[in-house]
Each structure stands twice: as structure tokens, then as C-alpha cells.
Amino acid sequence: MYNKSINSFVTDIKTIRSDMSIDYVEVSPGFKFSNTGRRKGVKYFYISLNQMISVLEDINHNLPMFLAYQSYVEKDWRNLFSNYISDEIINALSTVQTLPLFNLINKVIYKSNNLTIPFSDKNIPLNQVYIETAIDYLKSQKADDSAYLNALSAGGNNSGIPISTPVITPVLVPNLNVIYYGAPGTGKSYKIKNRVGQSKQIRTVFHPDTQYSDFVGSLKPRTVINTSGDPTITYEFRPGPFTKAFIEAEKVKNSGDPVYLVIEEINRSSAAAVFGELFQLLDRKADGNSEYEIELSDPDMLEYINSQLPTPVTTLSLPSNLFLLATMNSSDQAVKPMDTAFKRRWSFEFIPIDYTKATLGQLLVPLPSGMLNIEWAVFAEMVNQRLQNFGVPEDRLLGHRFLSEIDLSTPEAATNSLCGKLFVYLWDDVLRHGRREVIFNTTDFSTFGTLVNGFKNNRSVFCTEFEEDLSSVVETKDPEVTVDDE
């Protein structure tokens, strides 16, 4: 997500080549935008920040109606605005200035998501993630209305605050240290990718053998050729992902450009041990900087950092533009427990299962009566429902993107993905302790090998109850999808 102020946001929008302009209005934050000016000269219009948020929320609430019209057709978009925009002023404006409003919405979505695809005045990038990211960004820029009203009631200029200027509280950098968690396949890494956008990032993956020296860096040998032409072993400090991210953030902290340190699978190692003395830096002040500074115990690390910075440092603290984002899956059998003190220094955001965002694709499932063609989203929901009925925790269910587009690209790929990815997860991880009969026919298929062989030979491998669930749900959701008799 975009991370600069609303002023910079509109300034950056103005760099998008277009026939219509947008400006930032200082009093009562909002957008001043124009038409193309091709008929009777350029005309300007205004929409406040709150109105813009309202428009995006209206689109989000009625997204299925808008998704079919991502290319601009005046009649279609005039009808959409008229039918679904709840703000009466904007609704009226849209009937006579449909294209300028469409163009404004288009640019807000484009820039708030840091998109890099070529921009087009008449093609809007619409999906739920893009819309929600734009809404979240605009909401983070809203004024403190109560402070403004208090300033007015205090007597205008007598209070030292001009009546014409709303008092806006500083926008504190939110969610500096965040761990995203949820069931496998819910899009935790995608959530981070969407937030980071095109900003500078350093990525790493924790694993059971990850140590402090891997994360921060250490002295390592290097072979060099001396003046005599002979190889010589020397030692130099090799920075780890943390040190690289810290240096990048320090270099640009005056500009406010964000730098992200992304840690995948943070709980697959002993995270507190990997962070070591850096643990204390995770406490942040309201301005985003570390609450405490630490003396580095590694002089080689300090020497390396100072060799990379224009201004040397003597202690270490995290700058406000350095964000730490991590993912974790608490259902993974290889995870290490996090102690309370470490967890307290992070914000945790649960990523729920959302079948409306599921990977598109079909599965061919053999049943006793024939081959069943079923959507992945429907199948995943049915598996999860059955697991939940038997008390399986939510973080061990199937995420809506547990199978990817590649996994479902062809019938053959889908079959292989079911056997080699989904069945393995259910058989070995979720249902391994005597509960496999919740999903599978363990009477006829007592080993995983026989299960896979049976499925690939078009034999029904599921328990009777689950087979009935699948057939009945498909008939309910899509009467045209049926079980073909062999």
C-alpha cells in the first residue's frame, strides 16, 4: 500500500499522463479534478476525502456489478454510478461528469496500490484487494474532526489556529511490526506483497537452522589473490537480511521512503533467539523509531554498517521507515513456540478464509456414480465444513488459495495437485491421528499409496458421507453441474 502523505499522494497522481487533471485541496482535504476540456473548455470539480472513501466503499459493497465493466463505456458507468453511489452530491455529479469521476477513481486505485501496469484513462483495475487497499490508505489520511471542532470553538485566531485550516493529527506510521497468520493458502504472502508494492524490500525465510549470525551477519572467509598471485584467506563481514534492511532504511529515512524487512515462516525457528539483542529494538515509539537503543556487541557489524552510511552511528535503533512484516502458520508441525515477550512486540493480523477470492479452477472427482466436475472453491468449502464439524482448528483448514492457478491449469495438473499437495496435507498433517475417515474411505484405502493410486484410477476415495455432501452441494449451487453416469 502507498505510504506517503495525502499531499504526496496527489502529487504522484499528477505524474500519471492523462487528459484530465487532479489537484489537492488544502482546506477540507479532498480532490479537485477536471474534465478533458475538449468541448467548452476545462471545468473543475471537487470531491472530499470522506466522499471518496464513501464512493469506494459503495463500489466494494457492490463489486460484482462493477467487475463486468472495467473498460469505460459512458452509458454503463453512468448507470452504475446512478444505481450504487449513495452520496447524493457525487451521484448527481456522476450523471453529467461520468468520465472525470471514473478517471479519478481509476487513479486513486492505481496509485494507492503502487501498480506498475500501464495506466489507461478508460481501463480501471478492479478487484476487492485493490479497492480495500485504496480505502485503507484514504482512511489513514482522514482529519481528526474533533480536534478541528475544538479549535473552532476555542475562538479561531485567538487560539493561534486559523479557522480556515482544519487541525489534522499527525499520521503515525501504523503496523510497524506485523505478523500475518492464518490457514495455509489464505494469501498471507500476497497480503505482504500487496502492502509492499514497489517499495524497497529485503526478504528472508526462517527455518529450523536459522541463527542470529544468519539474520544479522557474521565474519566469513574469503579467498583473494595477493600481489604474488597466490591465494590468501581473509575474513570480511557478510551482512544478513536485517543489516541490509537497516542500512537501506537509514539511507532514505529523511525522505520517508519505506523499507520492508519481510520474514516468511517466522515461527519455523526460535525467533527470539534469532533476533538476539535486536529483540529490544522492536519496541517502537509513537513516531515509529525504536523506544530504546542498543550497543552493538559485534564490532565487525558496526564497522560494516558505518562503511555503508554517510553518517556513522554509534548505537543501533530502528528508524520509523523500517517495517518488519512476517508470516506464520501455527498449524505447521515444524513450528517453534514464541514466548510472550517476543509476541507482545508485534501486531498480529489474522487472514481469514474467503471463498470469494478463491483460485478459479475445476476439479474432476471420481464418485461411485461417475466423474464429478466441481469448482475448487466449492470443494475447499465442503472439506473445511466437514473438518470444522469434527473440531479441526481454523488454522489447519484449507485456505482459499491452497491450490494455485498453475495447480488447476489443466485436469491433469489438478489431479496431480490433489494427490501430491492437498491429500498429503490432509492425510499426513490434519488427520494423521486416527481421524482420516472424516474425509477418506480408510476401509478400502488404508495407506496413502493405495489412496493416490485409487484416485488416479478414477475410484472414489472419500467416505460415504463426504461423497453425499459433494453431490448435494454441487446440485444446489449449480444445477448444470451433474454427476455423469459411467
C-alpha positions as CSV (number, residue, x, y, z in Angstrom):
1,M,0.0,0.0,0.0
2,Y,1.1,3.6,-0.7
3,N,2.9,5.0,2.4
4,K,3.4,8.8,1.9
5,S,1.2,11.7,2.9
6,I,-2.0,12.6,1.0
7,N,-0.2,15.7,-0.4
8,S,2.5,13.5,-1.9
9,F,-0.2,11.0,-3.0
10,V,-2.0,13.6,-5.1
11,T,1.4,15.0,-6.4
12,D,2.3,11.5,-7.6
13,I,-1.1,11.0,-9.2
14,K,-0.4,14.2,-11.2
15,T,2.6,12.5,-12.8
16,I,0.2,10.0,-14.5
17,R,-0.1,11.1,-18.1
18,S,-3.7,11.8,-18.8
19,D,-6.0,14.3,-20.5
20,M,-7.7,15.2,-17.1
21,S,-6.0,16.8,-14.1
22,I,-6.2,16.2,-10.3
23,D,-5.1,18.6,-7.5
24,Y,-5.0,18.5,-3.8
25,V,-7.3,21.0,-2.0
26,E,-5.7,22.2,1.3
27,V,-8.9,23.3,3.1
28,S,-11.2,20.4,3.8
29,P,-9.0,17.6,2.4
30,G,-10.1,16.3,-0.9
31,F,-9.6,16.1,-4.7
32,K,-10.0,18.8,-7.3
33,F,-10.2,17.2,-10.7
34,S,-11.1,18.3,-14.3
35,N,-12.8,17.1,-17.4
36,T,-10.9,16.8,-20.7
37,G,-11.8,20.3,-21.8
38,R,-12.3,19.2,-25.3
39,R,-15.8,20.7,-25.8
40,K,-16.2,24.0,-24.0
41,G,-13.0,24.4,-22.1
42,V,-11.7,22.8,-18.9
43,K,-14.0,22.6,-15.9
44,Y,-13.1,21.6,-12.4
45,F,-14.9,19.6,-9.8
46,Y,-14.3,18.7,-6.1
47,I,-14.8,15.6,-4.0
48,S,-13.8,15.5,-0.4
49,L,-11.7,12.7,1.1
50,N,-14.7,11.3,3.0
51,Q,-16.8,11.3,-0.1
52,M,-14.1,9.5,-2.0
53,I,-14.0,6.8,0.7
54,S,-17.8,6.5,0.5
55,V,-17.7,6.1,-3.2
56,L,-15.0,3.3,-3.0
57,E,-17.0,1.6,-0.2
58,D,-20.1,1.7,-2.4
59,I,-18.2,0.1,-5.2
60,N,-16.7,-2.5,-2.9
61,H,-20.2,-3.4,-1.4
62,N,-21.5,-3.9,-5.0
63,L,-18.3,-5.2,-6.6
64,P,-19.9,-8.0,-8.7
65,M,-21.9,-5.4,-10.5
66,F,-18.8,-3.3,-11.4
67,L,-16.4,-6.1,-12.3
68,A,-18.1,-6.6,-15.7
69,Y,-17.3,-3.0,-16.7
70,Q,-13.6,-2.5,-16.2
71,S,-13.4,-0.8,-19.6
72,Y,-15.1,2.6,-19.7
73,V,-18.4,2.8,-21.6
74,E,-20.3,6.0,-20.7
75,K,-23.8,4.6,-20.6
76,D,-22.8,1.6,-18.4
77,W,-20.8,3.6,-15.9
78,R,-23.5,6.3,-15.7
79,N,-26.0,3.7,-14.8
80,L,-23.6,2.1,-12.2
81,F,-22.9,5.4,-10.5
82,S,-26.6,6.3,-10.5
83,N,-27.7,2.9,-9.0
84,Y,-24.9,2.3,-6.5
85,I,-23.3,5.6,-5.3
86,S,-25.1,6.6,-2.1
87,D,-23.7,10.1,-1.7
88,E,-26.3,12.3,-3.3
89,I,-23.9,15.0,-4.5
90,I,-21.5,12.6,-6.1
91,N,-24.4,10.7,-7.6
92,A,-25.7,13.9,-9.2
93,L,-22.2,14.8,-10.4
94,S,-21.7,11.4,-12.0
95,T,-24.7,11.8,-14.3
96,V,-23.0,14.8,-16.1
97,Q,-19.3,14.2,-15.5
98,T,-19.2,10.4,-15.6
99,L,-15.7,10.1,-17.3
100,P,-13.9,12.5,-14.9
101,L,-15.3,10.7,-11.9
102,F,-14.4,7.3,-13.4
103,N,-10.9,8.7,-14.1
104,L,-10.4,10.0,-10.5
105,I,-11.4,6.6,-9.1
106,N,-9.2,4.9,-11.5
107,K,-6.1,7.0,-10.5
108,V,-6.8,6.6,-6.8
109,I,-6.9,2.8,-7.1
110,Y,-3.8,2.8,-9.3
111,K,-1.6,4.9,-7.1
112,S,-2.7,3.7,-3.7
113,N,-1.8,0.1,-4.8
114,N,1.5,1.2,-6.3
115,L,0.6,-0.5,-9.6
116,T,3.1,-0.7,-12.3
117,I,0.9,-1.9,-15.2
118,P,0.5,0.8,-17.9
119,F,-2.2,3.3,-16.9
120,S,-5.2,3.9,-19.1
121,D,-7.8,6.6,-18.7
122,K,-10.5,4.2,-19.7
123,N,-9.5,0.9,-18.1
124,I,-9.8,0.6,-14.4
125,P,-8.0,-2.2,-12.3
126,L,-10.8,-3.6,-10.2
127,N,-10.7,-6.3,-7.6
128,Q,-11.5,-6.5,-3.9
129,V,-7.9,-6.3,-2.8
130,Y,-7.2,-3.1,-4.8
131,I,-10.4,-1.4,-3.6
132,E,-9.8,-2.3,0.1
133,T,-6.2,-1.1,-0.1
134,A,-7.3,2.2,-1.5
135,I,-10.0,2.6,1.2
136,D,-7.4,1.8,3.9
137,Y,-5.0,4.3,2.6
138,L,-7.6,7.1,2.3
139,K,-8.9,6.4,5.8
140,S,-5.4,6.7,7.2
141,Q,-5.3,10.3,5.9
142,K,-8.6,11.5,7.4
143,A,-8.5,14.6,9.6
144,D,-9.2,14.5,13.3
145,D,-12.7,16.1,13.2
146,S,-13.0,16.5,17.0
147,A,-9.7,18.4,17.1
148,Y,-10.8,20.7,14.3
149,L,-14.2,21.4,16.1
150,N,-12.4,22.1,19.3
151,A,-10.1,24.5,17.5
152,L,-13.1,26.4,16.1
153,S,-14.8,26.6,19.4
154,A,-11.6,28.0,21.0
155,G,-12.0,31.2,19.1
156,G,-10.2,30.9,15.8
157,N,-7.2,33.2,15.6
158,N,-7.3,33.8,19.3
159,S,-6.3,30.2,19.8
160,G,-3.4,30.6,17.4
161,I,-5.1,28.3,14.9
162,P,-6.6,29.7,11.7
163,I,-10.3,28.9,11.4
164,S,-9.9,28.1,7.8
165,T,-7.4,25.3,8.4
166,P,-8.6,22.0,9.9
167,V,-6.4,20.6,12.6
168,I,-5.1,17.3,11.3
169,T,-3.3,15.0,13.8
170,P,0.0,13.6,12.5
171,V,-0.5,10.3,10.7
172,L,1.5,7.8,12.8
173,V,3.1,5.0,10.9
174,P,0.7,2.1,11.6
175,N,1.6,-1.6,12.0
176,L,5.4,-1.3,12.1
177,N,6.0,-4.9,13.2
178,V,3.2,-7.2,11.9
179,I,2.8,-10.9,11.8
180,Y,0.2,-12.2,9.4
181,Y,-1.2,-15.6,10.3
182,G,-3.9,-18.0,9.2
183,A,-4.6,-21.2,7.5
184,P,-2.3,-22.3,4.7
185,G,-3.3,-20.8,1.4
186,T,-5.2,-17.8,2.7
187,G,-2.8,-15.3,1.0
188,K,-0.5,-14.2,3.8
189,S,2.4,-13.6,1.5
190,Y,0.1,-12.0,-1.1
191,K,-1.1,-9.6,1.6
192,I,2.5,-8.5,2.2
193,K,3.3,-8.3,-1.5
194,N,0.3,-6.0,-1.9
195,R,1.3,-3.8,1.0
196,V,4.9,-3.5,0.0
197,G,4.1,-2.8,-3.7
198,Q,7.2,-1.4,-5.4
199,S,8.9,-0.2,-2.2
200,K,12.4,-1.4,-1.3
201,Q,12.3,-4.8,0.5
202,I,14.6,-7.4,1.9
203,R,13.2,-10.9,2.1
204,T,14.2,-13.9,4.1
205,V,12.8,-17.2,5.2
206,F,13.3,-18.6,8.6
207,H,13.9,-22.4,9.0
208,P,14.8,-24.6,12.0
209,D,18.5,-24.0,11.5
210,T,18.3,-20.2,11.2
211,Q,20.6,-18.4,13.7
212,Y,21.4,-14.9,14.8
213,S,24.5,-14.9,12.6
214,D,22.4,-15.7,9.5
215,F,19.9,-13.0,10.3
216,V,22.3,-10.2,11.2
217,G,25.5,-11.3,9.5
218,S,28.9,-12.6,10.5
219,L,32.6,-12.7,9.6
220,K,33.1,-15.2,6.8
221,P,36.3,-16.4,5.0
222,R,37.1,-15.1,1.5
223,T,39.8,-16.2,-0.9
224,V,41.7,-13.4,-2.6
225,I,44.7,-13.4,-4.8
226,N,47.7,-11.5,-3.3
227,T,50.3,-9.5,-5.2
228,S,52.4,-12.6,-5.7
229,G,49.5,-14.3,-7.4
230,D,48.9,-16.7,-4.6
231,P,45.5,-17.3,-2.9
232,T,45.1,-15.9,0.5
233,I,42.3,-16.4,3.0
234,T,40.9,-13.2,4.5
235,Y,37.8,-12.5,6.6
236,E,35.1,-10.0,6.0
237,F,31.7,-9.2,7.4
238,R,28.8,-10.6,5.3
239,P,25.6,-8.8,6.2
240,G,22.4,-10.7,6.8
241,P,18.9,-9.6,5.8
242,F,18.4,-7.5,9.0
243,T,21.6,-5.5,8.5
244,K,20.9,-4.9,4.8
245,A,17.4,-3.7,5.6
246,F,18.6,-1.4,8.4
247,I,21.2,0.2,6.1
248,E,18.7,0.7,3.3
249,A,16.2,2.4,5.7
250,E,18.9,4.6,7.2
251,K,20.0,5.9,3.8
252,V,16.5,7.1,2.9
253,K,14.9,7.9,6.3
254,N,15.0,11.6,5.7
255,S,12.8,11.2,2.6
256,G,10.4,8.9,4.5
257,D,10.6,6.2,1.8
258,P,9.6,2.9,3.4
259,V,11.9,-0.1,3.5
260,Y,10.4,-3.5,4.4
261,L,12.1,-6.5,6.0
262,V,9.9,-9.4,5.1
263,I,10.3,-12.6,7.1
264,E,8.5,-15.7,5.8
265,E,7.7,-18.5,8.2
266,I,8.9,-16.6,11.3
267,N,7.9,-19.3,13.7
268,R,9.8,-22.1,12.0
269,S,12.9,-21.1,14.0
270,S,13.3,-19.9,17.6
271,A,12.5,-16.3,16.6
272,A,13.6,-14.7,19.9
273,A,17.0,-16.4,19.6
274,V,17.4,-15.4,16.0
275,F,16.7,-11.7,16.9
276,G,19.0,-11.9,19.9
277,E,19.9,-8.4,21.2
278,L,17.8,-6.9,18.4
279,F,14.8,-8.1,20.4
280,Q,14.7,-4.8,22.3
281,L,14.6,-2.7,19.2
282,L,11.1,-4.0,18.4
283,D,9.6,-1.6,21.0
284,R,8.5,1.4,19.0
285,K,7.6,5.0,20.0
286,A,4.7,6.9,18.6
287,D,6.9,8.4,15.8
288,G,7.9,4.9,14.7
289,N,11.5,4.9,15.9
290,S,12.8,2.4,18.4
291,E,12.0,3.2,22.0
292,Y,15.4,2.0,23.1
293,E,18.9,2.0,21.5
294,I,21.4,-0.8,21.9
295,E,25.1,-1.0,21.9
296,L,26.2,-3.5,19.3
297,S,28.2,-6.4,20.7
298,D,29.7,-7.1,17.3
299,P,32.3,-4.5,16.3
300,D,32.6,-6.0,12.9
301,M,28.9,-5.4,12.2
302,L,29.2,-1.8,13.4
303,E,32.2,-1.2,11.3
304,Y,30.4,-2.6,8.2
305,I,27.3,-0.5,8.8
306,N,29.3,2.7,9.2
307,S,31.2,1.9,6.0
308,Q,27.8,1.9,4.2
309,L,26.3,5.1,5.7
310,P,27.1,8.7,5.1
311,T,26.8,9.5,8.8
312,P,28.3,6.9,11.2
313,V,26.3,5.6,14.1
314,T,27.5,4.5,17.5
315,T,24.3,2.7,18.6
316,L,21.5,0.9,16.9
317,S,17.8,1.8,16.7
318,L,15.2,1.1,14.1
319,P,14.2,4.2,12.0
320,S,10.5,4.9,11.6
321,N,10.6,4.0,7.9
322,L,11.8,0.4,8.5
323,F,8.8,-2.0,8.6
324,L,9.1,-5.6,9.8
325,L,6.4,-7.9,8.2
326,A,6.3,-11.6,8.8
327,T,4.1,-14.6,8.1
328,M,3.4,-17.6,10.2
329,N,1.3,-20.7,10.1
330,S,0.7,-22.0,13.6
331,S,-0.6,-25.4,12.2
332,D,2.8,-26.3,10.7
333,Q,4.3,-29.3,12.6
334,A,7.8,-27.8,12.4
335,V,7.0,-24.5,14.2
336,K,8.7,-23.3,17.3
337,P,6.7,-21.6,20.1
338,M,7.1,-17.9,20.5
339,D,7.5,-16.5,24.0
340,T,5.1,-13.9,25.3
341,A,7.6,-11.1,25.5
342,F,8.5,-11.5,21.8
343,K,4.9,-11.7,20.6
344,R,4.0,-8.6,22.6
345,R,6.2,-6.5,20.4
346,W,4.3,-7.5,17.2
347,S,0.8,-6.8,15.9
348,F,-0.9,-9.9,14.7
349,E,-3.3,-9.8,11.8
350,F,-5.4,-12.9,11.1
351,I,-6.0,-13.6,7.4
352,P,-9.4,-15.4,7.2
353,I,-10.5,-17.9,4.6
354,D,-12.5,-16.0,1.9
355,Y,-14.1,-18.3,-0.8
356,T,-15.0,-15.2,-2.9
357,K,-11.2,-14.8,-3.5
358,A,-10.6,-18.5,-4.2
359,T,-8.4,-19.7,-7.1
360,L,-10.5,-20.2,-10.2
361,G,-10.5,-23.7,-11.5
362,Q,-12.3,-27.1,-11.7
363,L,-11.6,-30.5,-10.2
364,L,-12.6,-33.9,-11.5
365,V,-13.6,-36.0,-8.6
366,P,-14.5,-39.7,-9.1
367,L,-17.6,-40.8,-7.2
368,P,-19.4,-44.2,-7.3
369,S,-21.9,-42.8,-9.8
370,G,-19.3,-41.2,-12.1
371,M,-17.0,-38.2,-12.5
372,L,-17.9,-35.0,-10.7
373,N,-16.8,-31.7,-12.1
374,I,-16.7,-29.3,-9.2
375,E,-15.2,-25.8,-8.6
376,W,-12.2,-25.6,-6.4
377,A,-13.9,-23.0,-4.1
378,V,-16.9,-25.3,-3.6
379,F,-14.7,-28.3,-2.9
380,A,-12.5,-26.5,-0.4
381,E,-15.5,-25.1,1.4
382,M,-17.0,-28.6,1.7
383,V,-13.8,-30.1,3.0
384,N,-13.4,-27.3,5.6
385,Q,-17.0,-27.6,6.7
386,R,-16.5,-31.3,7.4
387,L,-13.3,-30.7,9.2
388,Q,-14.8,-28.0,11.3
389,N,-17.7,-30.3,12.2
390,F,-15.2,-32.7,13.7
391,G,-13.4,-30.0,15.7
392,V,-10.4,-29.2,13.5
393,P,-9.0,-25.7,14.3
394,E,-9.4,-23.0,11.8
395,D,-5.7,-22.5,11.2
396,R,-5.5,-26.1,9.9
397,L,-8.2,-25.8,7.3
398,L,-7.7,-25.2,3.6
399,G,-7.1,-21.7,2.5
400,H,-9.0,-20.4,-0.5
401,R,-5.7,-20.3,-2.4
402,F,-4.3,-23.6,-1.1
403,L,-4.2,-24.6,-4.8
404,S,-2.8,-22.1,-7.2
405,E,-3.7,-21.2,-10.8
406,I,-0.9,-23.5,-12.0
407,D,-2.2,-26.3,-9.8
408,L,-5.6,-26.0,-11.5
409,S,-4.4,-25.1,-15.0
410,T,-5.4,-28.4,-16.6
411,P,-7.3,-31.5,-15.5
412,E,-4.0,-33.5,-15.2
413,A,-2.4,-30.7,-13.1
414,A,-5.5,-30.6,-10.9
415,T,-5.4,-34.3,-10.3
416,N,-1.7,-34.3,-9.5
417,S,-2.1,-31.3,-7.2
418,L,-5.0,-33.0,-5.3
419,C,-2.8,-36.1,-4.7
420,G,0.6,-34.6,-4.2
421,K,-0.4,-31.5,-2.3
422,L,-3.9,-31.5,-0.8
423,F,-4.3,-35.2,0.0
424,V,-0.8,-35.2,1.5
425,Y,-1.7,-32.3,3.8
426,L,-4.9,-33.8,4.9
427,W,-3.5,-37.4,5.3
428,D,-0.2,-36.6,7.0
429,D,-0.9,-33.3,8.9
430,V,-4.5,-32.6,9.6
431,L,-6.0,-36.1,10.1
432,R,-2.9,-38.2,10.9
433,H,-4.0,-39.1,14.4
434,G,-6.7,-41.7,13.7
435,R,-9.2,-39.3,12.0
436,R,-8.6,-39.9,8.3
437,E,-12.0,-41.5,8.0
438,V,-13.5,-38.0,8.4
439,I,-12.7,-37.4,4.7
440,F,-11.3,-40.6,3.3
441,N,-12.5,-44.2,2.7
442,T,-9.9,-45.8,5.0
443,T,-11.6,-49.2,4.7
444,D,-10.6,-49.6,1.1
445,F,-7.6,-47.3,1.2
446,S,-5.6,-47.9,4.3
447,T,-2.3,-46.4,3.1
448,F,-1.6,-43.1,1.3
449,G,-0.1,-45.1,-1.7
450,T,-3.3,-47.0,-2.3
451,L,-5.3,-43.8,-1.9
452,V,-3.4,-42.0,-4.6
453,N,-3.4,-45.0,-6.9
454,G,-7.2,-45.4,-6.5
455,F,-7.9,-41.7,-7.1
456,K,-5.8,-41.7,-10.3
457,N,-7.6,-44.7,-11.5
458,N,-11.0,-43.0,-11.1
459,R,-12.0,-44.8,-8.0
460,S,-13.9,-43.0,-5.2
461,V,-11.6,-42.5,-2.3
462,F,-13.8,-40.4,0.0
463,C,-16.1,-41.6,2.8
464,T,-19.7,-42.1,2.0
465,E,-20.9,-39.0,4.0
466,F,-18.5,-36.7,2.2
467,E,-19.5,-38.1,-1.2
468,E,-23.1,-37.3,-0.4
469,D,-22.1,-33.8,0.7
470,L,-20.3,-33.1,-2.5
471,S,-23.1,-34.3,-4.8
472,S,-25.8,-32.4,-3.0
473,V,-23.9,-29.1,-2.7
474,V,-23.0,-29.1,-6.4
475,E,-26.6,-29.7,-7.4
476,T,-27.7,-26.9,-5.1
477,K,-25.1,-24.3,-6.2
478,D,-25.1,-25.1,-9.9
479,P,-27.9,-27.2,-11.4
480,E,-26.0,-27.6,-14.6
481,V,-23.1,-29.4,-12.9
482,T,-24.0,-33.0,-12.6
483,V,-22.5,-36.4,-11.9
484,D,-22.1,-38.3,-15.2
485,D,-23.0,-42.0,-15.2
486,E,-20.3,-44.2,-16.5
